[in-house]
Every structure is written in C-alpha cells, then in structure tokens.
Amino acid sequence: MSERISSSQETMEKEEKIDTSDELEFNYRGLKAMPYIIGNETFEKLGAIGTLSNLLVYITVVFNMKSITAATLINVLNGTTNFATLPGAYLSDTYFGRYKTLGFGSGMLVISLTAAIPSLHPPECGKASTCVGATAWQMAILLTGFGLVVIGAGGIRPCNLAFGVDQFNPKTQSGKRGIDSFFNWYFFTLTFAQMVSLTAVVYVQSRVSWAIGLGIPAILMFLSCVVFFVGTNIYVKVKPTGSPITSVSRVIVAAVKKRRLKRPEQPWLSLFSYISPNSFNFKLPYTDQFRFLDKAAILTPEDQINPDGSAANPWRLCSMQQVEEVKCLMRVIPIWASAIIYHTAIVQQQTYVVFQALQSNRYLGNTKFQIPAATYIVFSMLSLSFWVPIYDRIIVPFLRRITGKEAGITILQRMGIGIFLSMLTSLVSGLVEEWRRTKPMIGIDPRRGGISSMSGLWLIPQLTLAGLAEAFTAIGQVEFYYKQFPENMRSIAGSFYFCGLAASSYLSGFLVSIVHRTTARIATGNWLPDDLNNGRLNYFYYLVASLGVMNFVYYLVCAKWYTYKGTTNASLDSKMVEMKSEKQPV
C-alpha cells in the first residue's frame, strides 16, 4: 500500500514538469483570427435573428395564431433551440471538434418558403374579425423549418465562442487580456448584427414582403459559412479528447463505490494524483467543497496501478484532478440556476413588449413613418452597444487601478449587477404598462383592440435597462462558464449559457400558461388576453419582478459560497497552515 502511495506521489511530481506538447505546437494568431470568427458569427446572427426576432409577428399575422398560442410556441422554440446546444457541444468536445461542428448549416429556407408560396400559409385576414387558422400540412412545413433552425443553432452557438477563445494563448498576459476583450467585443458585434436584423430586415418583412424578408437571412447564413472557411489556414484547431462526460461519470461511480471509506486527514497530500500527458487541462489544487467526491481518489489495496501511473480500473479509482474538475461543474450549477429567473425577466422584453408596442402609438413624431413592433427591441441592443466599449475601454481600466483586479471587478460581481438591473426592468415595465392603459385610445385594431395614444418610445426605458442588464450578466455568464469549466469542456461551457436561456424560455412559457389559466377564473379578469387593454399585463410584470427579488437574494448567497477554479478557500488555507506548523519542531 505504502509503495503504491509513494509511486503515485512520484508520478505527481513528474506531472508538474509536464508541458502539454499539443499546446507547444499551436500557433496562436489571437486577434488575426477574430475577423473570420466574429464575421461568421455576425452573418449567422444577422440570418438567425433576422428570422427569429420577427417570428412572433409572423405567426400571428401570416399564420393567424392567437397571441397566447404564438407566445407559447416562440418560448418553446427558443427553449428547444438553446437546449440543442448541449448535445451539439457534447458531439463537438467528444467526436468532431469545434471547427467541424461549426460547418453545420441552418434551415432558414424552409421558413421563407412558407411565406413565398401561398398554399403553405393560411389566407390573409385583412380586416376580418375571424381568421382562418393554418392546416395540419401548413403547420408541418413551418415546424420542419423550426426543426432545421434548431439543428443548425445546436452546432453553431456553443462552439463559436469556444473556438474564438481557442485562438488565444491562456498562459500569457496578452492572451488573457485578449480573451477578456474578446468576450466584450464579441457581444458588441453580435448586438450590431441584432440591430441590423431588428431594423432593416424586420422592416422588409413587415412593409415589403415576408418572402423577401425571410429569404435575406437565408443568404446571410450562406455568407457566414463562406467567411468562416476563408480563415481555415490560420485557426488553432483543438482536437477532441474523448467524452468529458465519461470522466464525470467515473468520479461519481467511484465515489459511490467507496462511500463507506473514511476521508484522509490531509487529502491534498494522500489522494491519488495522476494527470494524463495528453490532457491540456490546467492542474487544479485541492478544494474542500463537495468532500464526498474525494473518496473516488482514495487509493486502497484493491486498486491496481498501470506502469504509466494511471488507474487500471478508472471506474473504481479516479485522480484528484478528475475529482476537482467535477467539483468545478457542481460549483457552477447553483450560479447557473440563478440565471434562469434572470433570463425570464429579459425574455418578456422580447415577447410581451412587442404586444405592448402593437397597442401603442408607433408613429415617429408627427410623421407617417410607423416603427415595426418587433424593431423596438433594438433599443435594448443600442444600450448594450453603447455600454460595452465604454465599459471595456474606460470603466475596466479605472476599476483596475482601484481594485487591482485584471477585469476591474470579479465576474460574480458583474453578474450580480445585471441581476439587480433585471429586477428594475420588470418593475419599470409594469409602471409603463399602467401608464399605457390610462392614456386615451387613438384607433382600433380589429384583431387586438384599442391602440393607446401613449408613444411607443415610452418602452425605451425598460428596454434600455434590459440591455444594460445583458451587458453585465449575459457577457459575465459566458465568461464565467468558459473560465470555470475544465478546458476540455469549453463547448459544453458555451452550451450552459444557452441552456439557461432555454430553461428561462420554458419557465416563461409555463408562467404565461399558468397565469393565463388561473387569472381567467378570478374577479379581476385574465391578466394576459389578446387585447392588453382588457388584461393586467402590469401585474404579470410585477410577478416577474418579485421572482427577481428572491432570485437576487439566492444569488448573493451562492456568490458568497463560491470558490473560483484554481483557488482554495480561506478555511482550507488555514487548515493547511495549522498542519504545517504542527509538524515544525519546537
């Protein structure tokens, strides 16, 4: 037994000297590769958002769906699209690699066909109060287009950011700063693409032709592929190293098998330590959270060691490095859960704010130009676009001089600010809706009801707050997942952000459905009818705001408890100091 422990310690000492040969072969181009990667993402988002952002209006106007059905369908579509990033990330990290996975396409053409061919959508309503719904065949074609969008997004979304991070050397100071700036500027260009989609593309869809307006995104998706492949020769292509999920499963299985063993007093010294020479993950120090997992790395007389120092049965004995990587995942999950309620508040600024705009005065001043309802979301993008360069070039350097931190403030602090702003967003949204309802009517929409004289520009404050919240929390979340996940799980880290969006979309759809059914039976009436003037949308916003308050308290608790990857907490440090002092001779 003692021989095995000593041999494992010798292996650990050798591993500390190992340089990952794969990394030495990489020719990091950093910023030189960014035009191709960000260009690909820009065109992809121009195409995807150009279609998805106006789908709510499209399926209510062209497919004659009721508002509650349309909102639920869009929430389910957004949720499924974002959840598809998890299997996409798994396939990328395990089999194909990020470069190949990014080559997958999308299904915008099928959606454009539903608008171009009259037989594929219901007849136009005109001014009729009763509209003909879509047939089963027409819905099947539409849902096929949605399915192809889901497949394409599942491959592109989790890999694009991870692939961009792969182009920087994480061990150099310039590489670390490049990664930090990359996240900010990535979202800046992404937001620019969103603004173009929500203005020019949406205008063509609403005012010129749905067929042309949905055909443009299909062309842009093709251009995104062209831009991506042009940069092939300068990319750093990290090869997949096998399933990271298998390693996670092995730790859990081994910990369960050894659950009756007693933990050693000094686990950071006595646990089995082995790191494969082929691994490019950074070596992690021992942490004393989730201590039950430590048992997976306890070396017993029954455990056999291979000549190269690895465990003969990896489902019974795992290394301390593997255990710590699983701990990284488990520490992230509570923080990830707080993002679900956060995104639920932001989702309302992409769905019900469109319905608010439809029943507001959308004319620009005294002109005859009417802003498309879906275009109002662009104000959220504008606030994010204005804030990101200010934050990256002015605020961060200023905070860096004060706090001494590379990013000015910690990632968790940045995310917390955004969660607080999301609460204010819901509160302001409720107040604006109350104001809209009190204003006199200037017209009647035969399908929705009275149009308030309140200018649609009054929706800007809530959208501006939503954009600022995204600038803090959305960018912070992506950076947080990429930095806190093991390096061989970066695609899965990217999918975690989208899985949070997916869960929030489903939660939003669930909330809308429950509130719609519950309030329909009470004296105050349905909160969320097709005609907002007969409902209480402001109460729904206040409900979301109250959930946000509880979520903010929960987040503060989780953030205080969290231990960053590669660090140890204060209690463990004090224990190690005490044990060292006890061993010193008097």
Rosetta blueprint (number, residue, H / E / L):
1 M L
2 S H
3 E H
4 R H
5 I H
6 S H
7 S H
8 S H
9 Q H
10 E H
11 T H
12 M H
13 E H
14 K H
15 E H
16 E H
17 K L
18 I L
19 D L
20 T L
21 S H
22 D H
23 E H
24 L H
25 E H
26 F L
27 N L
28 Y L
29 R L
30 G H
31 L H
32 K H
33 A H
34 M H
35 P H
36 Y H
37 I H
38 I H
39 G H
40 N H
41 E H
42 T H
43 F H
44 E H
45 K H
46 L H
47 G H
48 A H
49 I H
50 G H
51 T H
52 L H
53 S L
54 N L
55 L H
56 L H
57 V H
58 Y H
59 I H
60 T H
61 V H
62 V L
63 F L
64 N L
65 M L
66 K L
67 S H
68 I H
69 T H
70 A H
71 A H
72 T H
73 L H
74 I H
75 N H
76 V H
77 L H
78 N H
79 G H
80 T H
81 T H
82 N H
83 F H
84 A L
85 T H
86 L H
87 P H
88 G H
89 A H
90 Y H
91 L H
92 S H
93 D H
94 T H
95 Y H
96 F H
97 G L
98 R H
99 Y H
100 K H
101 T H
102 L L
103 G L
104 F L
105 G L
106 S L
107 G L
108 M H
109 L H
110 V H
111 I H
112 S H
113 L H
114 T H
115 A H
116 A H
117 I L
118 P H
119 S H
120 L H
121 H L
122 P L
123 P L
124 E L
125 C L
126 G L
127 K L
128 A L
129 S L
130 T L
131 C L
132 V L
133 G L
134 A L
135 T L
136 A H
137 W H
138 Q H
139 M H
140 A H
141 I H
142 L H
143 L H
144 T H
145 G H
146 F H
147 G H
148 L H
149 V H
150 V H
151 I H
152 G H
153 A H
154 G H
155 G H
156 I H
157 R H
158 P H
159 C H
160 N H
161 L H
162 A H
163 F H
164 G H
165 V H
166 D H
167 Q L
168 F L
169 N L
170 P L
171 K L
172 T L
173 Q H
174 S H
175 G H
176 K H
177 R H
178 G H
179 I H
180 D H
181 S H
182 F H
183 F H
184 N H
185 W H
186 Y H
187 F H
188 F H
189 T H
190 L H
191 T H
192 F H
193 A H
194 Q H
195 M H
196 V H
197 S H
198 L H
199 T H
200 A H
201 V H
202 V H
203 Y H
204 V H
205 Q H
206 S H
207 R H
208 V H
209 S L
210 W H
211 A H
212 I H
213 G H
214 L H
215 G H
216 I H
217 P H
218 A H
219 I H
220 L H
221 M H
222 F H
223 L H
224 S H
225 C H
226 V H
227 V H
228 F H
229 F H
230 V H
231 G L
232 T H
233 N H
234 I H
235 Y L
236 V L
237 K L
238 V L
239 K L
240 P L
241 T L
242 G L
243 S L
244 P H
245 I H
246 T H
247 S H
248 V H
249 S H
250 R H
251 V H
252 I H
253 V H
254 A H
255 A H
256 V H
257 K H
258 K L
259 R L
260 R L
261 L L
262 K L
263 R L
264 P L
265 E L
266 Q L
267 P H
268 W H
269 L H
270 S H
271 L L
272 F L
273 S L
274 Y L
275 I L
276 S L
277 P L
278 N L
279 S L
280 F L
281 N L
282 F L
283 K L
284 L L
285 P L
286 Y L
287 T L
288 D L
289 Q L
290 F L
291 R H
292 F H
293 L H
294 D H
295 K H
296 A H
297 A H
298 I L
299 L L
300 T L
301 P L
302 E L
303 D L
304 Q L
305 I E
306 N L
307 P L
308 D L
309 G L
310 S L
311 A E
312 A L
313 N L
314 P L
315 W L
316 R L
317 L L
318 C L
319 S L
320 M H
321 Q H
322 Q H
323 V H
324 E H
325 E H
326 V H
327 K H
328 C H
329 L H
330 M H
331 R H
332 V H
333 I H
334 P H
335 I H
336 W H
337 A H
338 S H
339 A H
340 I H
341 I H
342 Y H
343 H H
344 T H
345 A H
346 I H
347 V H
348 Q L
349 Q L
350 Q L
351 T L
352 Y H
353 V H
354 V H
355 F H
356 Q H
357 A H
358 L H
359 Q L
360 S L
361 N E
362 R L
363 Y E
364 L L
365 G L
366 N L
367 T L
368 K L
369 F L
370 Q E
371 I L
372 P L
373 A H
374 A H
375 T H
376 Y H
377 I H
378 V H
379 F H
380 S H
381 M H
382 L H
383 S H
384 L H
385 S H
386 F H
387 W H
388 V H
389 P H
390 I H
391 Y H
392 D H
393 R H
394 I H
395 I H
396 V H
397 P H
398 F H
399 L H
400 R H
401 R H
402 I H
403 T H
404 G L
405 K L
406 E L
407 A L
408 G L
409 I L
410 T L
411 I H
412 L H
413 Q H
414 R H
415 M H
416 G H
417 I H
418 G H
419 I H
420 F H
421 L H
422 S H
423 M H
424 L H
425 T H
426 S H
427 L H
428 V H
429 S H
430 G H
431 L H
432 V H
433 E H
434 E H
435 W H
436 R H
437 R H
438 T H
439 K L
440 P L
441 M E
442 I E
443 G E
444 I E
445 D E
446 P L
447 R L
448 R L
449 G E
450 G E
451 I E
452 S E
453 S L
454 M L
455 S E
456 G H
457 L H
458 W H
459 L H
460 I H
461 P H
462 Q H
463 L H
464 T H
465 L H
466 A H
467 G H
468 L H
469 A H
470 E H
471 A H
472 F H
473 T H
474 A H
475 I H
476 G H
477 Q H
478 V H
479 E H
480 F H
481 Y H
482 Y H
483 K H
484 Q H
485 F L
486 P L
487 E H
488 N H
489 M H
490 R H
491 S H
492 I H
493 A H
494 G H
495 S H
496 F H
497 Y H
498 F H
499 C H
500 G H
501 L H
502 A H
503 A H
504 S H
505 S H
506 Y H
507 L H
508 S H
509 G H
510 F H
511 L H
512 V H
513 S H
514 I H
515 V H
516 H H
517 R H
518 T H
519 T H
520 A L
521 R L
522 I L
523 A L
524 T L
525 G L
526 N L
527 W L
528 L L
529 P L
530 D L
531 D L
532 L H
533 N H
534 N H
535 G L
536 R L
537 L H
538 N H
539 Y H
540 F H
541 Y H
542 Y H
543 L H
544 V H
545 A H
546 S H
547 L H
548 G H
549 V H
550 M H
551 N H
552 F H
553 V H
554 Y H
555 Y H
556 L H
557 V H
558 C H
559 A H
560 K H
561 W H
562 Y L
563 T L
564 Y L
565 K L
566 G L
567 T L
568 T L
569 N L
570 A H
571 S H
572 L H
573 D H
574 S H
575 K H
576 M H
577 V H
578 E H
579 M H
580 K H
581 S H
582 E H
583 K H
584 Q L
585 P L
586 V L
